[in-house]
């Protein structure tokens, strides 16, 4: 029988969080995640294509199809990185709309800004360096918020979801696209083998950084499973929350509304 938790143990747990499989001080995680993405930013798009065999583009396109975005909407692409979703949203919302590409990491934001400007996307896109836990926007600002492959890197996910709920307009929707738990055990084992044996080697070969991709694989395993994340969204106020497994649950798209 395990010993009961003491106040000291509870305090220690409240002050620490996971960084991959490691337990670290909560105040350290932001900078540790920043270092990872500073390292991988330049090769981020290439690695995404290699890691997912290009399927990430289909996942992102499906997310946009499910967003209900229309001309004139104001969209927050949170943890938007190199701007794949922003580019597509920008074309749909048009001159009367706006897309805010927000990321906590300045290196990722710079890569995204340069990429979109090279594509001629300038007029209706704003770039903001922001922490998902404390979004620097007024209440009821956005029609749509997306966060694609970013929530698992956030230190306090509950706080971030509450922050997203606050800045979403009544009637607006949040879409969380994130790696999740495969629904079939055979696929789960194969995915583990790929993630922990092949992925760091690809990271070493292409980005000269095995450690960052080891962390990214571990962060996927530590991310809340589908039903848990749905419950977390419910708890901060989202309604009609649903999720859909993509590619056998390797990825899940969660949706929730603010009414």
Secondary structure, DSSP 4 states (H G I P E B T S, - for coil): -PPPPPHHHHHHHHHEEEETTEEEEHHHHHHHHHHHHHHHGGGHHHHHHHHHTTHHHHHHHHHHHHHT--TT-EEEEET-TT-HHHHHHHHHH-TT-EEEEEES-HHHHHHHHHHHHHTT--TTEEEEE--GGG--S-TT-EEEEEEES-GGG-S-HHHHHHHHHHHEEEEEEEEEEEE---SSHHHHHHHHHIIIIIHHHHHHHHHS-HHHHHHHHHHHHHSPPHHHHHHHHHHTT-EEEEEEEEGGGTEEEEEEE--
